Structures are given as structure tokens and as C-alpha cells.
Amino acid sequence: MVLTPTYLTTLFHKNGDLPPRTVTIFRSMVCAYFRANSRPMPWRETVDPYHILVSEIMLQQTQVERVKLKYAEFLEAFPAVHELAAAPLSDVLQAWQGLGYNRRAMFLKRCSEEIVNHHSGQLPRTIAELQSLPGIGPYTARAVAAFAFGVAEPLIETNIRSIFIHFFFHGHEKVSDREIMPLIAATLDRDNPREWYYALMDYGAMLKQSHPNPGRRSRHHTRQSRFEGSNRQLRSRLLREIMEQPGVTLEKLLTMPAAEQEAVERNLEALQREGFLVKQGCGYRVAGEKK
């Protein structure tokens, strides 16, 4: 049986579920592609929960190739959760440079502190406990649980979303994750969720390259805002300047190109409020950094 998007879409929407034989053939198709074309990634070679947590937080909104470059460097600097928990925030942010979204580095640092202080240095194994950690949402909690502990629960991310929209929502627009999740649950390999999700991700990545991106037909699809000239870029520049020049003053920061005073002051206040920075006298430092 050849499983085409037209056939699977008609079958599912007519019956409201999938016959067991169709599920078996669908899994076999995805796994056959994965065995022949799996993408090598260092975090797939480990079951260390801390290493998997690091990779999952790095992969949020960041291209895989960029993460590959930083993953080994970060783990060399902070090889275990205790080292990350004890490290100054400035060292963590420095190691994170190049990945963007510095807030994720802070959340990872806070996660490590929570794990050391309240979980005896061991990542919790349940989705509920994982999701209670700082900055850990539903997807990251389920991904860490699946890849580190073999917990078989439905999860969705961009490549998984693409494969299910492509095969089961042919010709549909504005497909919601709520519509997709029952299919993810119905096809889930509960004996080996780790490999199954990796297979789905790689198949979905291939579809996005060989077809018009199916994910664009998701109700949740948004285009990432331009970084150049954005407020995100200004925040990143301010934080980098302060890491490079601890104690730098507002007047000095305003000499940066295109640094408008109102925007600089607003972002400095936000960075202090969020726990990135402290103001000492007239100068700014990364929180927790020694003078």
C-alpha cells in the first residue's frame, strides 16, 4: 500500500481514526527513511539528561547547524549540572554568545540551580516536574522526557507538525495543533519514542526542503521577525557591551551606533528587571558578577 497525502487525508477525515495496518505502514515508511537518511547530531548519541536538556534549550528558535557548533563548547565549559549551577551568569552568557535569545541561557542556568537545590542534582523524570523548571514549556518537558527517559507522550514541534499536515491535512489551511495531536498519539511508537521522534523530525525536515513548507498551513505559523535593526538586536548589543566592559555607564552605551537614548534606557531597565543586569553607581554589570 502506498500512503499518499490524498489517501491518508481522506481516510482519516472520513473515519476519524486510522486502521492499525495503516499506522504500521506509516511508521515503516518514516523509519525506513530515517535509517537511510538520519541526520547525525551529537545530542542523539547520549542519554545523559543534562546534555539533552542543554541541547533542547539551545534548539529553541535556533538553527541546528549553529547549535552543533556551540553544543560541545558549552558542555566543555559546563560538563555537568553542578558546574552550570555554580557558574557566574556572566560566564554562562559568554558561552552562549552566537546562539541568540540570551533569556534561554538565563533559564538554563536557573534550571540547573533548581535541579541542584531541589532535586539532588538529578533531572526530574516526569513531564509535570520537568515543566515546573524555569523556562521549560510543554514541548521541552516532553522532549527531555522522551529522549532522556523514554517517556512516550505526544509532543509537537515544527518538523513533526510539517509531516502530519503534509500527510493528513492535504489541501487544508489553518490546521491547529489540537487537530494534529490525536494523530501523533495514534501513531506514537510507545516502545521506542526516542527513535520515533527523531525519525519524524528528519522526515519532516526533508519535506520542508522538497515541498512548499507544509508548516505554513499551520494555524500557529508565524514568520520570525527580522533581527537586523530590531529591539532584540539592541538588547543583545547592550548585554555584549556590558559583558565586555563591566561597569560601563549609560553615557558610554549611548555612543554605540544607532543607540537612541529612550530605547537604551528602556532595555536597560528591562534587563535589570529580568535579572540579567544590576546597576552599581553609574555603571552596569551582569548580575552576580564580581567587581
ABEGO torsion letter per residue (X at the ends): XBBBAAAAAAAAAAAGBBBAAAAAAAAAAAAAAAAAABBBBAAAABABAAAAAAAAAAABGBBAAAAAAAAAAAAAABABAAAAAABBAAAAAAAABGAEGAAAAAAAAAAAAAAAAAAGGBBBABAAAAAABBGBBAAAAAAAAAAAAGBBBBBBBAAAAAAAAAAAABGBBGBBAAAAAAAAAAABBAABAAAAAAAAAAAAAAAAAABBBAAAABAABBBBBBABGBAAAAAAAAAAAAAABBGBBAAAAAABBGBBAAAAAAAAAAAAAAGABBBBEABBBBBGBBX
